[in-house]
Amino acid sequence: MGGSRKAAILMLAIGQEKSARIFRSLQEDEVRDISKAMASLGLVKASLVEAVCNEFSQKFASSDGFVGSYETTEDYLKRALPAEMVEKIMEDIRGPSGRSVWAKMGNMPETALANYLRNEQPQTVAVILSYISPAHVARVLSLFPEEFATDVIMRILHMSPVSKDVLESLEMTLRKELITAFGRSTKRDSYAFVAEVYNNFDRKTEASLTEQLGRRSEEDMEKVNKLKFTFDDIKRLTPDDMMRVMAAINRDGEAKSRLPLALKGANESIRQLFFGCVSKRAAGLMEDEIRGLGAVRLRDAEAAQMELITLIKNMANDGEIDISPSSSDDEIIE
């Protein structure tokens, strides 16, 4: 067993506080070597722990094993080193297939990311955006010319699986060109991804790009529409599911406080769906709260609606409610 691996086991054995003092006294390359070894340890048997520790001190013995992982390693390093150094070391350990490049891109201001991507080929932009959260993708696409944005959406919808080699090459390019100091090898459901992107557009952008995509492919737009779920789509819910949603909102203090603002930006039919789930007195109080808000910005109301949509979709994912659109196959007969 190499010295770095033994040191990694010993660091885990003595705990974060003591190992932090040791890490501070080491050179960066030594920290990196031990960190790499620690991250690759996996499950360490008690017998091996005991052997390593006995080599260091005859008085030390351990009855339990432990697990070395990326997360454990990062926790140890954070206690000993500056955040920038920890981030750099963990990037080196994780390698080009790690999550750091995509995570950082997802945190970039949308204007900066859009300015960088607007000069790339639509296929490249589609691959990059498919690794970022739909909410961020929506903001970036809204900054593109409509024709280019629609082209990117079409590429996402019909994207083939990206090979590991291509993905690693793209990550290395991004690391150098986009975030200098600073895969997906299986295909996800591209229609569901684009539907999430559309869910996060503001109303004007959604309407515009819906029209553009519909002109390109009515079939694609229809598939996306079936997977979209906006605040107006709450009317899809059955009365029983609507009651379950209202109960979940009442249990969630944050959601409950955001409901009046969300309903401020909703049409009357959607408001009545919520009012119908509570007593007349409670509905009256809710109406008073909505009126009491006065004039509000549309984007604030839409943000509140998105928070409630997230709650509803989480309930659907857990099987508590059904948000799929009704069809002729679902018609009820007496």
C-alpha positions as CSV (number, residue, x, y, z in Angstrom):
1,M,0.0,0.0,0.0
2,G,1.3,3.4,-1.0
3,G,2.0,6.2,1.4
4,S,-0.8,8.4,0.1
5,R,-3.3,5.7,0.6
6,K,-2.1,5.0,4.2
7,A,-2.1,8.8,4.9
8,A,-5.7,9.0,3.6
9,I,-6.9,6.1,5.9
10,L,-5.1,7.7,8.9
11,M,-6.7,11.1,8.2
12,L,-10.2,9.6,8.1
13,A,-9.4,7.6,11.3
14,I,-8.3,10.6,13.4
15,G,-11.3,12.8,12.4
16,Q,-11.8,16.1,10.7
17,E,-10.5,18.4,13.4
18,K,-7.1,16.8,13.8
19,S,-6.7,16.0,10.1
20,A,-7.4,19.7,9.3
21,R,-4.3,20.7,11.3
22,I,-2.2,18.2,9.4
23,F,-3.6,19.3,6.0
24,R,-2.6,22.9,6.8
25,S,1.0,22.0,7.2
26,L,1.3,20.1,3.9
27,Q,2.2,21.3,0.4
28,E,-0.6,21.6,-2.2
29,D,0.7,18.6,-4.2
30,E,0.8,16.5,-1.0
31,V,-2.8,17.6,-0.2
32,R,-3.8,16.6,-3.7
33,D,-2.2,13.2,-3.5
34,I,-3.8,12.4,-0.2
35,S,-7.1,13.7,-1.4
36,K,-7.1,11.6,-4.5
37,A,-6.4,8.5,-2.4
38,M,-9.1,9.4,0.1
39,A,-11.7,9.9,-2.6
40,S,-11.0,6.5,-4.1
41,L,-10.9,4.5,-0.8
42,G,-14.5,3.4,-0.8
43,L,-15.3,1.0,2.1
44,V,-12.2,0.4,4.3
45,K,-12.3,-2.7,6.4
46,A,-11.7,-2.5,10.1
47,S,-8.7,-4.8,9.9
48,L,-7.0,-2.5,7.4
49,V,-7.7,0.6,9.5
50,E,-6.2,-1.2,12.5
51,A,-3.1,-2.2,10.6
52,V,-2.4,1.3,9.2
53,C,-3.0,2.9,12.6
54,N,-0.9,0.4,14.4
55,E,1.9,1.2,12.0
56,F,1.5,4.8,13.0
57,S,0.9,4.2,16.7
58,Q,0.9,0.9,18.5
59,K,-1.6,2.3,20.9
60,F,-4.3,2.9,18.3
61,A,-7.0,0.4,17.4
62,S,-10.4,0.8,15.6
63,S,-13.4,-1.5,15.7
64,D,-15.2,-0.1,12.8
65,G,-14.5,0.7,9.2
66,F,-15.4,3.8,7.4
67,V,-16.1,5.0,3.8
68,G,-13.9,7.4,1.8
69,S,-15.8,9.4,-0.8
70,Y,-15.7,12.6,-2.8
71,E,-18.1,14.2,-0.3
72,T,-16.1,13.1,2.7
73,T,-12.8,14.3,1.2
74,E,-14.3,17.7,0.3
75,D,-15.6,18.1,3.9
76,Y,-12.1,17.4,5.3
77,L,-10.4,19.8,2.9
78,K,-12.9,22.6,3.6
79,R,-11.9,22.6,7.3
80,A,-8.3,23.1,6.4
81,L,-7.9,25.0,3.2
82,P,-9.2,28.1,1.4
83,A,-12.4,27.4,-0.6
84,E,-10.7,28.2,-4.0
85,M,-8.0,25.7,-3.3
86,V,-10.5,23.0,-2.3
87,E,-12.6,23.6,-5.4
88,K,-9.5,23.3,-7.6
89,I,-8.3,20.1,-5.9
90,M,-11.8,18.5,-6.1
91,E,-12.0,19.4,-9.8
92,D,-8.7,17.6,-10.4
93,I,-9.9,14.6,-8.5
94,R,-13.2,14.3,-10.2
95,G,-11.7,14.6,-13.6
96,P,-13.3,15.9,-16.9
97,S,-16.4,13.8,-16.4
98,G,-17.3,15.4,-13.1
99,R,-20.1,17.8,-12.4
100,S,-18.1,21.0,-11.7
101,V,-18.1,22.5,-15.2
102,W,-21.8,22.1,-15.7
103,A,-22.6,23.3,-12.2
104,K,-20.5,26.4,-12.7
105,M,-22.1,27.1,-16.1
106,G,-25.5,26.7,-14.4
107,N,-24.5,29.4,-12.0
108,M,-23.2,31.8,-14.7
109,P,-25.3,35.0,-15.3
110,E,-27.7,34.2,-18.2
111,T,-26.5,37.3,-20.1
112,A,-22.8,36.1,-20.0
113,L,-23.7,32.6,-21.0
114,A,-26.0,33.7,-23.8
115,N,-23.3,36.0,-25.2
116,Y,-20.9,33.2,-25.2
117,L,-23.2,30.7,-26.8
118,R,-24.8,32.9,-29.5
119,N,-21.7,32.4,-31.7
120,E,-21.7,28.6,-31.4
121,Q,-23.5,26.1,-33.7
122,P,-27.1,25.3,-32.6
123,Q,-26.2,21.7,-32.1
124,T,-23.3,22.6,-29.7
125,V,-25.6,25.0,-27.8
126,A,-28.2,22.3,-27.5
127,V,-25.8,19.9,-26.0
128,I,-24.5,22.4,-23.5
129,L,-28.0,23.7,-22.4
130,S,-29.3,20.1,-22.0
131,Y,-27.0,19.8,-18.9
132,I,-28.3,22.9,-17.2
133,S,-31.5,23.4,-15.2
134,P,-34.6,24.2,-17.3
135,A,-35.1,27.5,-15.4
136,H,-31.7,28.7,-16.4
137,V,-32.1,27.5,-20.0
138,A,-35.3,29.4,-20.3
139,R,-33.6,32.6,-19.3
140,V,-30.7,32.0,-21.7
141,L,-33.0,31.1,-24.6
142,S,-35.1,34.3,-24.1
143,L,-32.0,36.3,-24.8
144,F,-31.4,34.7,-28.2
145,P,-33.1,35.8,-31.5
146,E,-36.3,33.8,-31.9
147,E,-35.1,31.9,-34.9
148,F,-31.9,30.8,-33.2
149,A,-33.7,29.9,-30.0
150,T,-36.2,27.8,-31.9
151,D,-33.4,26.0,-33.8
152,V,-31.7,25.2,-30.5
153,I,-35.0,23.8,-29.0
154,M,-35.5,21.6,-32.1
155,R,-31.9,20.2,-31.7
156,I,-32.6,19.4,-28.0
157,L,-35.8,17.6,-28.9
158,H,-34.1,15.4,-31.5
159,M,-30.7,15.1,-29.9
160,S,-28.9,11.7,-30.1
161,P,-27.1,10.3,-27.1
162,V,-23.8,12.1,-26.6
163,S,-20.7,9.8,-26.5
164,K,-18.4,10.0,-23.5
165,D,-15.4,11.0,-25.7
166,V,-17.4,13.9,-27.3
167,L,-18.6,15.0,-23.9
168,E,-15.2,15.0,-22.3
169,S,-13.8,16.9,-25.3
170,L,-16.6,19.5,-24.9
171,E,-16.0,19.8,-21.2
172,M,-12.3,20.4,-21.7
173,T,-13.0,23.1,-24.3
174,L,-15.5,24.8,-21.9
175,R,-12.9,24.6,-19.1
176,K,-10.4,26.4,-21.2
177,E,-12.5,28.9,-23.2
178,L,-15.4,29.6,-20.9
179,I,-14.3,29.2,-17.3
180,T,-10.6,29.4,-17.3
181,A,-9.7,29.9,-13.7
182,F,-12.8,28.8,-12.8
183,G,-21.7,12.6,-19.7
184,R,-24.5,12.5,-20.5
185,S,-23.9,9.2,-22.3
186,T,-27.6,8.2,-22.2
187,K,-30.5,10.1,-23.7
188,R,-32.9,11.8,-21.4
189,D,-36.5,12.6,-22.3
190,S,-35.9,15.6,-24.5
191,Y,-39.6,16.5,-24.7
192,A,-39.9,16.6,-21.0
193,F,-36.8,18.7,-20.7
194,V,-38.1,21.3,-23.2
195,A,-41.5,21.3,-21.5
196,E,-39.7,22.3,-18.3
197,V,-37.9,25.0,-20.2
198,Y,-41.2,26.3,-21.5
199,N,-42.6,26.2,-18.0
200,N,-39.9,28.6,-16.9
201,F,-40.4,31.2,-19.7
202,D,-42.2,34.4,-19.0
203,R,-45.6,34.6,-20.8
204,K,-44.4,36.7,-23.7
205,T,-41.4,34.5,-24.5
206,E,-43.5,31.3,-24.1
207,A,-46.1,32.6,-26.5
208,S,-43.6,33.7,-29.0
209,L,-41.5,30.6,-29.0
210,T,-44.6,28.3,-28.9
211,E,-45.6,30.0,-32.2
212,Q,-42.2,29.6,-33.7
213,L,-41.8,25.9,-32.7
214,G,-45.3,25.2,-34.0
215,R,-44.4,26.6,-37.4
216,R,-41.4,24.3,-37.5
217,S,-43.1,21.2,-36.3
218,E,-46.7,21.0,-35.1
219,E,-46.1,17.4,-33.9
220,D,-43.2,18.5,-31.7
221,M,-45.1,21.4,-30.3
222,E,-48.1,19.2,-29.5
223,K,-45.8,16.7,-27.6
224,V,-44.2,19.5,-25.6
225,N,-47.6,21.0,-24.8
226,K,-48.8,17.7,-23.4
227,L,-45.9,17.7,-21.0
228,K,-46.0,21.4,-20.0
229,F,-47.7,22.3,-16.8
230,T,-48.4,26.0,-16.2
231,F,-50.5,27.7,-13.5
232,D,-53.5,27.7,-15.9
233,D,-53.1,23.9,-16.3
234,I,-54.3,23.6,-12.7
235,K,-57.7,23.2,-14.3
236,R,-56.6,19.7,-15.3
237,L,-56.8,18.5,-11.7
238,T,-59.8,16.6,-10.5
239,P,-61.7,18.0,-7.5
240,D,-60.1,15.4,-5.2
241,D,-56.6,16.2,-6.5
242,M,-57.3,19.9,-6.1
243,M,-58.2,19.3,-2.4
244,R,-54.9,17.4,-1.9
245,V,-53.0,20.3,-3.4
246,M,-54.7,22.8,-1.2
247,A,-54.0,20.6,1.9
248,A,-50.3,20.4,0.9
249,I,-50.1,24.2,0.5
250,N,-51.7,24.7,3.9
251,R,-49.0,22.4,5.4
252,D,-46.2,24.3,3.8
253,G,-45.8,27.7,5.4
254,E,-43.8,29.2,2.5
255,A,-46.3,28.0,-0.1
256,K,-49.2,29.2,1.9
257,S,-47.7,32.7,2.2
258,R,-47.1,32.8,-1.6
259,L,-50.5,31.7,-2.6
260,P,-52.2,35.2,-2.5
261,L,-49.4,36.6,-4.8
262,A,-49.7,33.6,-7.2
263,L,-53.5,34.1,-7.4
264,K,-53.1,37.8,-7.9
265,G,-51.7,37.0,-11.4
266,A,-54.2,34.2,-12.1
267,N,-57.5,34.4,-14.0
268,E,-60.8,34.2,-12.1
269,S,-61.5,30.6,-13.0
270,I,-58.2,29.4,-11.5
271,R,-58.9,31.5,-8.4
272,Q,-62.3,29.9,-8.0
273,L,-60.7,26.4,-8.1
274,F,-58.6,27.4,-5.0
275,F,-61.5,29.1,-3.3
276,G,-63.7,26.0,-3.8
277,C,-61.2,24.0,-1.7
278,V,-61.8,26.0,1.5
279,S,-64.7,27.3,3.5
280,K,-66.5,30.5,2.4
281,R,-65.0,32.3,5.3
282,A,-61.5,31.2,4.4
283,A,-62.1,32.1,0.7
284,G,-63.2,35.5,1.8
285,L,-60.1,36.0,3.8
286,M,-58.0,34.9,0.8
287,E,-59.7,37.4,-1.4
288,D,-59.0,40.1,1.1
289,E,-55.4,39.2,1.1
290,I,-55.2,39.3,-2.7
291,R,-56.8,42.8,-2.8
292,G,-54.6,43.9,0.0
293,L,-51.5,43.2,-2.1
294,G,-52.3,46.2,-4.3
295,A,-50.3,46.5,-7.5
296,V,-47.7,43.9,-8.0
297,R,-45.1,43.2,-10.7
298,L,-46.1,40.5,-13.1
299,R,-42.8,38.7,-12.8
300,D,-43.2,38.5,-9.0
301,A,-46.7,36.9,-9.4
302,E,-45.2,34.5,-12.0
303,A,-42.4,33.5,-9.6
304,A,-44.9,32.7,-6.9
305,Q,-46.9,30.6,-9.3
306,M,-43.7,28.7,-10.3
307,E,-43.1,27.9,-6.6
308,L,-46.6,26.4,-6.4
309,I,-46.2,24.5,-9.7
310,T,-43.0,23.0,-8.3
311,L,-45.0,21.8,-5.2
312,I,-47.7,20.4,-7.5
313,K,-45.3,18.6,-9.8
314,N,-43.5,17.1,-6.8
315,M,-46.8,15.7,-5.6
316,A,-47.4,14.3,-9.1
317,N,-43.9,12.7,-9.1
318,D,-44.7,11.1,-5.8
319,G,-47.9,9.6,-7.2
320,E,-50.2,11.7,-4.9
321,I,-52.0,13.5,-7.8
322,D,-52.3,13.2,-11.6
323,I,-51.4,16.2,-13.7
324,S,-51.5,14.6,-17.1
325,P,-54.0,16.2,-19.5
326,S,-57.3,14.5,-20.0
327,S,-58.0,12.9,-23.3
328,S,-60.8,11.2,-25.1
329,D,-59.5,7.9,-23.7
330,D,-60.2,9.2,-20.2
331,E,-63.9,10.2,-20.7
332,I,-66.2,8.9,-18.1
333,I,-69.4,7.0,-19.0
334,E,-72.4,6.7,-16.9
